[in-house]
Amino acid sequence: MLTYKDAIDRPIGMIESRSTEHGVCLGFVLAKAHWGHGLMPEALEPIVNAAFQEKQVWRVYAFCDFQNAASQRVLQKINMNCEGILRRWMTHPNVSAEPRDCYCFAQVR
């Protein structure tokens, strides 16, 4: 859970990290009022760095909707590279009931 000094200690977002066999998958959301302030890259970067301190972690990756330019930029700012498009990969209920195409971004060791 992310909090921000101007948010009066209320959650403004969330980061999830899930371990996989050889990596860590990241997910994140941030309240729209806090977009564009650099909060998410600042919060994600230490998580990525900590993940790579683990011997068994060879990749840290995340998915984002192919039309979500802001999330793509967040992932680029933390040195992740776009590996390609996954067709009909994920459902984003706030956008569509149908599975949507997503970009896969990753940083590897």
N, C-alpha and C positions, 0 to 999 in steps of 0.2 A: 504494500500500500504506500502510495506517495502522498506526502503532505507538503504544503508550501506555506511560507510565513504569512502570505496574504490570504490564505484560505481558512484562517482561524482554526487550524488543526483539524480540518475536515479532509477526508480523502479526496484527492483530485485525480487519481489514476491508480493503475495497478501494473505490476510486472510479474510475469510467471516464468519460471525456468524449470524445464523438465529434463531429467537425465534420460539419455537413450544409451544404447549399447556402447557407442564410441563418441558421444557428443552431448550437447545441451541444446534444447530447442527453447527459444524465447518467444514470449507473447507479451504484448503491452497495449494499454489503452490510456488515454489522457483526456480529461474534460476539455471541451472545446475552448473554454475561456482561458485555458493555459497553453494553447498551441502557440508555437512561434517564439517561445522564450528560451529554447535550448534545454528545457528540463529533462526531456526523455533521453537525449544522448548522454547528458551528464549522469543520469541515473543508471543507464544501461552499461556504459563503459566499464565501471568497476566490476560489474557482474561478469562481463565477458573476460576481463583480465583474471578474475578469480577462477573462472571455469578452466582457463588454460593452465592454471597452477596444478590442476589435477592430472596425474600421469595418464589416466585412461581417456581423457578428453582430447579428441583430435579435430573436432569441428564444433562450432557454435553456429546455429542457423535460426532463421525466422522466415515466416511467410507473411506477405501482405497482399491485399487486393490489388489487381493490376491497374486500377484507376486511382489508388491512394498514393498520390505523389508525395504527400507529407511523410507518410510512413517510409516510403522508399528513401527519402532524403535522410530521415533519422538513421536508417540502417547504413546508408553510405557514410554518414558522419562518424560512425563507429567502426569504420574500415571493413565493412562487409561488402562482398561483391555479389552482383546479381548472377545467379547460375542458370536462370531460365524461367520459363513460364510453365506452370502446372495447370493443365486444363481442367476446368470444373472441379477444383481441388477443395474449396471450402465454402461453407454457407455463412453468409454475414446477414443475420436476420434483420438488421437495421437498414440493409441495402436491398436485399432480394431473398425470396424464399428458395430460389434455385442456387445450386453450387456455382461459384464464380471462379474465374481464372485468377491465379495468384502468382506473384513472383516469389521465387525462393532466393534468399540472400544468405551468404555464409562467409565465415572467416575460418580458415583451416590452419593447423600447425604443420 
